[in-house]
Amino acid sequence: MDTGTHVVMGIALGGLATLDPVVSNDPTLFNAVLAGTIIGSQAPDFDTILKLKNNATYIRHHRGLTHSIPAVLIWGILIAGIIHLFVPQVNFLHLWIWTFSAVVIHVFVDLFNAYGTQAYRPFTNKWIAYGFINTFDPYIFLLHIAGIGAWGLGANPGYTWLIIYTVIALYYIKRYIDKKEIVKKIYDYFPNTTQIATSPTIKQNYWRVAITTPDKFYVGAVENGHIQIIDEFEKIPLPDSTIMDVARKDKNVSAFLSFSPVYRWEITEYDDFTEVRFIDLRYRSNERYPFVAVVQIDDNMSILNSYTGWIFSEHKLQSKLYIGDNPI
């Protein structure tokens, strides 16, 4: 989920913790738990700092190790332990339980959008993206804002959040059923489908889909249950060539390939260099595919320049790519 939703989820879990009699009967513990749930709801995304290094490192590792099973266990103990240093008189077990719950919920809800996480590490490094909740879901966010408002007006926080989270659980079931119906219709249209990537949008009735068959990629939209194919590409394996071998070893391209399960590629020759471009097909927006990796290679098979990330115009991409002594 987005940062804002994770924040309000942390507040909500602090309110839900008042159903725990040990927490509700100790104001100091409640404040400690509220701090723990807010911090815990953000902790797995502390790896966002990797973006300061470069996009390749960020793409390869964001929602990776920090969302893994060992990290989830460590976050809970670490955050609760630090808070307990400042308020040693509070019950550590209950502080840890609610802090740990906040971390677990953060990672859990991240599984359901199109970006996904490596939450099942160390058992598998596969990116898990169930793809039926948008990264920012206005319904989920507004329900949390309503709950915070009701709490501020004097409503019982425990029961308020219990009701709201029951509604959200039903909403998740509803969105799962929506996706299941979409997947069924896609298999009806393309019985030989091997992979489907679904990307819900903030509109309840509008989804983006990327469909893989043995010989083609189809990019489409599903609106009100009707599938529209927008683009169609031949599924061509990566060539066994020197230029592609060099491209795949570039750090930006390598990071892209480690993350993207559905992409196409193209090679363009220019006077002074050859450009290899990889294009993720899952995130079509405004008639563009904004998530790309590009590498420029000279005639001596040396990498001149490369880039990976979200680019929403060709002009912006070219501003990131140039031939010079200080390539980006």
Steps between C-alpha positions, in 0.01 A plus 500: 500500500600865484666674793187690604294183525769328703501795742123493558515121536754545779267743677208263450689206649586715802128561547421132450753421774261652755304174475797351685417555870867524594540790255170673578569498875845658469512844331880492482494161330231624261720794394795266457290260294368785283856611431597140427216439256563825311874436473446130432257581220780695326809297589511256203509798262811647659683347202364793296825670601669279239357732234760754610768263370354420157190360335657161432566436868155628596314287244695186584458529877188709578239276664757224495704410807323755724169325429634146549400265780824548701474879463140502623609317815793734553301821441251413773765422760721795403227766508336370817842470663596860421167635627534287814834667574314831544204353692643193676205479739252389232415139414751403229308196378188698410708783355676248278179319398339816362818638347567167332139494375551838334805371313319183394200695372726733301662210318171312467313781325796563266452151359174595333602779262668470161848593625521220753769399750750224573311424820566124483877532522708301596284219362478665157626823343200515268310829488147442628242738354141379525381810316151575623545805726636826362815640664281792606144387554275800576236285669747349745662836568170684551372229734807560714451876493137448604612274784756753622234771486251289696767419758579869534131573559487252787407165342641190667823437303508125548151432370524773236807341344362150542200600289710682242745213461211256460375717214850516349535120525173463308627754247815292444283195438290697253809620308639145497175376345519785245848391399400134486219586256741700284750214492223257401391723212858534379540122493173480306644739238855358504490134614877467451580779745807424710509811724269788592611817677211709631534862612192649667455876478329747732186443292313196626386394155827554311800267502818473293615156390810354336445156350771254401445214257766267353557732203354842587453771759164675519449824689145600575244654726196356670213742552167390645596140431581558131852424379660731245835407346700819445843371390633172369867400481681194374666310782859481382766338720809703583752439220821312565725785394796696631306826517226340711752329727662837568163666556386237751813552710429871545387578856187687389387234255582224747288670767211540254513135395510383862173683564293494181326176400326639188705709260598541138832615360627688197843575351564822307826576319628856477816642343709491817330244718233232529209545739333205671169580665287285732137600557278373781152431362310505831475874557363656181390857573400785267590288197852442632690228683682707761710234673808430287868410498725640228869442429719656232798296378779611265665302220765374742228342716553753778202639687474874440188567698203331662188578696206326662191642664168670437507737203182663369638669187766421243648846551551426869661167419741661256593756765607206716696342217787678333842420366768660713758458771242487779219265395202467734 
